Amino acid sequence: MRRHAARRIRNAPPDTALAVAIRSNQWELVALLLLNAIVDAARALPPGTIDDVLALISKTEASDDAAR
C-alpha cells in the first residue's frame, strides 16, 4: 500500500504556481495569477466576444438593480 502511494507521489505532476500560492496563503499572488489566466483566455476569444460578455454583464447588473 505504501509503495503504491509513494509511486503516485513520484508520478504526480509538479504543483502549479497557483496551487503553491494558495497553500501558502499568498492571496495577492493568487489574484495576480488568476487575472493573468483570465487575460490569456480573453486573448484567445474570437473578436467581439468580450463586447458580448460585457453587454450581458451590464444587463444582469441592471436587472439586479431593478429587483432591489
N, C-alpha and C positions, 0 to 999 in steps of 0.2 A: 504494500500500500504506500509506504513512504517513498519507495523508488519511483512509483508511478507519479506521485505528486512532485517529486524533485525533477523528473523528466518534463512534466508540464511547465514548471517554472523556468527551466532552462530553455525550452522551446517557445516560451511566451514572447510576443513582440515587445520591444522596448517601450517604456512608458512615453506617452506624448508629453510635450511641454505643458499642455493644458492639464493633464492628469497630475503632473508633479506640482503645478501651481495650485490646483485645488487642494491637494493633500497637505500642502504646506501653508494653506490659508493666505496665499498671496493674491488677494482679490483684485488689486489694480492690474496685475499681470493677467489674471483670468479675463478681466474685462477687455484688456487690450488684445489678447489672443482671440477672443470671441468676435470682437469688432473687426479684426483682420480677416477672420474667416467669412464674416458677412460681406465685407468688401470684395473678397475674392469671388464669392458666389454671385454677387451683383454684377461683377465684371463679365461673368460667363453667361449672363442672361441675354436674350435677344433684345435688340433696340426697342424702346417703347415700353418694355415690361415694367421698369421702375416707375414710369409715369402712371401706369395702370394700378400698381400697388399703392402708390401714394394717393391716388383718387379713391381707391377702395377704403384706405385708412381714414381719409377725410370724411367719407360718407358714414363710416362706422362711428367716428367721433361725433358727428353731427346728430346721428340718431341717439347716441348715448346722452348727449346734452339735452335733447328734446324729451327724453324719458325722465329726466330729473325734474 
